[in-house]
C-alpha cells in the first residue's frame, strides 16, 4: 500500500482538506493519506471544519501533527502545499509541490470554500493519475 503525506505549515487547513479528500477518493487497499505540518497549530481552523462539514466530511476529531523525519520516511510520496522549506529529504521518495493551494489561515468562509473546491479537484486528478480510484 502507498502512503501519501500532505504537508503544510500549520496542518490546520489545506493539508487536512487534501488528506480528507484523498482518503474519500482513493481505494484504501491501494493508498492512504496522512497530513502534517512543520509548525502545527493547536486545532483546525473553524472555517475549515465548517466548509468540510458542508461537504459531509467531519474533521472534528482531526488534530494537527508535526511533520517529523520518521513520518516523512513512512511515505512513498510527499506533497507539499505552498512550498515548505526544511522538509526532510528521503532517497527515492516521490515529491510534488502544489504552490497554487493557498493557506486557509485568516481567510473568510467563502475564501476557504474556494480553497476547498480547488483542493478537491487537484486531489481528484492526483488520485486518477496514480490509478488509485475507488471502484465504482
Rosetta blueprint (number, residue, H / E / L):
1 X L
2 X E
3 X E
4 X E
5 X E
6 X E
7 X E
8 X E
9 X L
10 X L
11 X L
12 X L
13 X L
14 X H
15 X H
16 X H
17 X H
18 X H
19 X H
20 X H
21 X H
22 X H
23 X H
24 X H
25 X H
26 X E
27 X L
28 X L
29 X L
30 X L
31 X E
32 X E
33 X E
34 X E
35 X E
36 X E
37 X E
38 X L
39 X L
40 X L
41 X L
42 X L
43 X L
44 X L
45 X L
46 X H
47 X H
48 X H
49 X H
50 X H
51 X H
52 X H
53 X H
54 X H
55 X L
56 X L
57 X L
58 X L
59 X L
60 X L
61 X L
62 X L
63 X L
64 X L
65 X L
66 X E
67 X L
68 X L
69 X H
70 X H
71 X H
72 X H
73 X H
74 X L
75 X L
76 X L
77 X E
78 X E
79 X E
80 X E
81 X E
82 X L
83 X L
84 X L
85 X L
86 X L
87 X L
88 X L
89 X L
90 X L
91 X L
92 X L
93 X L
94 X E
95 X E
96 X E
97 X E
98 X E
99 X L
100 X L
101 X L
102 X L
103 X L
104 X L
105 X L
106 X L
107 X L
108 X L
109 X H
110 X H
111 X H
112 X H
113 X H
114 X H
115 X H
116 X H
117 X H
118 X H
119 X H
120 X H
121 X H
122 X H
123 X H
124 X H
125 X H
126 X H
127 X H
128 X H
129 X H
130 X H
131 X L
132 X L
133 X E
134 X L
135 X L
136 X L
